[in-house]
Amino acid sequence: MRNASVAIVILAAGKASRMGEGGKHKLLAEFDGVPLVRRSALTALGADAASVIVVTGHRRSEIEAALDGLALTFIDNPDCAGGMASSLIKGFSATHGADGILVMLADIPGISTAHLDALISAFRNSGGEAVVRAVSRGKPGNPVILPRSLNQAVLRLQGDVGARGIIATSGLPVLDVDVGDAALLDVDTADEVLAAGGAMN
């Protein structure tokens, strides 16, 4: 399926607990004057995808305000404190009809539209039947594309887990796309935000 449709789900519901209690929200840290979550959304909107869904939760109103005016679908996850699985399930449930779901963390500043398009292209070339993940020098990172056939497995996830276990047991081919250091660069602390070129507000 060279025309396999891909929906992008951006996970932006987390509490960012490693930023410290009552601290700044890392997704609102600015890179080149743009909040990180908006930068991630703009990257996704530039990619060759059918839709972009943002799962919000913690400090939802501030996150949505930072994304004002963009052609996004917002899904609120009131259970976000329970971990990533609930956000994945919310996002998957909103991707009606897409052949593949590209799961993107909102806190990976190095990922570009070209990286996303490379992942989507690999997925389409596989006939829409393979897991596609970004790697750096062979080490798995983010984002990852999951075929629709893994939907039921995703819906059974619980707790603070992502899709790694599903990928390992899916029996599907896994295609690695090397996007360099960007696959592994996420920002979980204020120091990491600053080291990646961001500014805390």
Secondary structure by P-SEA (a helix, b strand, c coil): cccbbbbbbbbccccccccccccccccccccccccaaaaaaaaaaaccccbbbbbbccaaaaaaaaacccbbbbbbcccccccaaaaaaaaaaaccccccccccccccccccaaaaaaaaaaaaaacccbbbbbbccccccccccccccaaaaaaaccccccaaaaaaccccbbbbbbcccccccccccaaaaaaaccccc
